[in-house]
Amino acid sequence: MKKNVKGRIWWLVLAVVILAALGYYWYTRTGPETKEVLVAKEVSPVPAAGPREPVTEKDVRKEGSDVKTFPIDKAERSHQLEKNAGAPIEHLFEAGKEVSDQKTTVSEDYCTQVEQRVADFFHYLDKKDYIRQLSLETDTYTYFKQIIKRLAASPPVPAGEGINPMVMVKNIFYFSRTLDRKDLRLFKEVASNEQDTLEFNLEMFYRWFMLGKRCPNPGKVRPTFEEMYRYAGFFLNSTGGRAYLFRRSATFRLLGSYYCLLIVYQADRLGKNRYGINVFPYIKPLRKELSRYPDLEFQNEYINTLTRIENYYLQRR
């Protein structure tokens, strides 16, 4: 008897659900349509475009950018430096060997300009909050000189990893053994926070490193060409150096590889490539990658320079 009562209850519940569903369906089909309420708003007409004032450099500058140079201005200064150098960028160190009166006069102007740009850059860094947080206990230029001296005292071995595995191990841990954490953090912070002017800054330091003997070097801060050659080969040709570049941004990696290639190329031309580093295989893939970054300010210069270097090696074959 109880089973019959329970069975009837379930049937009643099912019937109610079905009837409710049918009622809802009928209502949606035959009931009044829901009208959409529209709220009208008065839109003020767009004023007719009048003659626009030309955008000047001052309009584009950001607040507090009294030290940081506007990119267009930096590009003009870079071209002026190239003109004053008296040689293509891939022959800067070779140009320093010329001693004619005319070249000497040009070199003095060029030396002053490059040194001033480097000093201005570090003066700009001293005012940045992320630099102050590092607590360097000195200005960035002085700190940078100390790092340069430590790196120059024990340059890496840029070749021979396949013959001596210990060379590879030393190259992999080179920076962590040569520099302390604060040094490494300084480089990382600058590379990360100065991405917008990375092209100009790397070109500036390349020119500074390539000044050679034609420019004064008080305190012998600038590394010798031999030391720069070993570091360039390290970044191009060693596991540790290439791994370091690949941990940085794509732009930093490409431009770093580009300038390292220029240094090894000059060493090759001068008969100073004593580790026998072959840069030719790097030219084509590097040029191809650079061509994929149209936002680079000097993309055409990079590609044209690599093409000239490639032609140099092709003519020697």
C-alpha positions, -999 to +999 in steps of 0.1 A: +000+000+000+028+024+009+046+015-023+015+026-043+013+059-024+050+067-031+045+058-067+016+081-071+035+109-055+063+106-080+039+106-108+022+137-095+056+155-092+065+145-127+031+157-140+035+191-123+070+196-138+058+187-173+028+211-170+050+239-157+074+234-186+045+235-211+030+266-195+064+284-197+067+274-234+032+286-242+037+319-224+069+327-242+052+320-276+019+338-270+027+363-242+034+401-248+068+409-262+093+424-239+102+459-251+138+470-248+142+502-230+164+526-248+179+556-231+186+585-254+217+606-246+226+638-262+259+636-279+278+668-283+290+673-319+327+667-326+343+701-334+357+705-368+394+698-371+413+730-375+449+734-386+472+714-364+503+729-349+535+709-358+546+685-330+579+695-317+605+677-297+595+695-265+559+683-269+570+647-270+594+649-241+582+634-208+584+652-175+617+648-158+635+640-190+660+668-187+690+643-188+676+615-209+680+626-245+651+623-270+656+594-294+656+616-325+683+638-309+703+606-300+701+594-336+714+627-349+742+626-324+751+590-334+753+600-371+775+630-361+798+607-342+800+584-372+810+613-393+836+625-369+851+591-365+864+592-400+857+555-406+829+530-408+818+515-375+834+481-383+868+498-387+869+521-357+899+505-340+918+505-373+910+542-378+927+550-345+961+539-360+961+567-385+983+597-374+980+623-401+974+659-389+939+659-403+930+626-386+945+638-353+923+669-353+892+649-361+901+623-334+904+649-307+868+661-314+856+626-316+873+615-284+857+644-265+823+637-278+824+600-270+838+606-235+812+632-228+784+609-239+796+582-215+799+606-187+764+620-194+750+585-194+763+577-159+752+611-146+717+603-158+719+569-140+728+585-108+694+602-107+674+571-112+655+556-082+663+520-092+700+529-090+697+545-056+681+514-042+712+494-050+732+514-024+764+515-044+781+539-020+796+558-049+785+572-082+778+548-110+807+559-132+833+552-105+816+519-097+816+509-134+853+516-136+859+493-107+840+465-124+859+471-157+892+467-139+881+435-123+869+421-156+901+431-174+922+415-148+909+380-156+893+378-191+876+346-202+890+321-227+869+325-259+878+291-275+889+256-268+858+243-250+857+212-272+893+203-263+893+212-226+859+207-208+872+228-179+872+258-202+835+253-207+829+250-170+848+281-162+830+301-189+796+289-177+803+303-142+825+331-153+805+361-142+793+346-110+829+340-100+844+372-112+817+397-101+796+399-069+758+400-067+756+438-066+777+441-098+755+416-116+723+433-103+735+467-115+740+454-151+706+436-150+688+467-137+703+490-163+696+466-191+660+461-179+651+498-172+669+514-201+654+493-229+641+524-248+676+537-253+694+504-255+705+509-292+721+542-285+738+531-253+753+500-268+766+519-297+781+545-274+799+519-253+812+502-284+827+534-297+841+541-262+858+507-261+872+511-296+888+545-290+922+528-287+954+547-283+942+577-304+924+590-273+936+597-238+928+570-213+933+584-178+938+557-152+938+532-180+901+525-175+893+514-210+902+478-217+928+470-243+917+457-277+931+423-268+908+422-237+878+433-257+886+407-284+885+380-257+852+391-243+837+394-278+848+359-286+835+347-253+799+360-260+800+348-296+818+315-293+815+301-258+786+282-241+787+305-211+788+337-231+760+327-255+739+315-226+743+348-209+730+367-240+701+344-244+689+352-209+686+388-218+660+405-241+660+397-278+672+432-287+701+430-262+711+396-275+711+406-311+729+439-307+754+424-282+762+397-308+764+424-335+790+445-317+810+414-306+811+403-342+825+437-352+853+434-327+863+399-337+861+410-374+885+438-367+909+415-349+908+392-379+917+421-403+945+432-380+960+397-376+950+397-339+925+368-340+949+346-321+921+321-310+911+317-347+874+325-341+854+322-373+827+348-374+815+341-409+789+315-399+773+340-375+768+368-401+739+354-421+717+342-392+723+374-373+714+396-403+683+376-408+672+380-372+679+417-372+658+421-404+628+409-383+629+439-360+618+469-380+615+490-348+653+492-345+664+527-351+695+517-370+683+484-386+695+494-421+730+502-407+732+469-390+722+449-421+745+469-444+775+466-421+770+428-418+767+426-456+801+445-460+817+421-436+803+391-454+816+404-487+850+408-471+852+371-462+836+360-495+863+379-515+890+361-495+878+327-504 
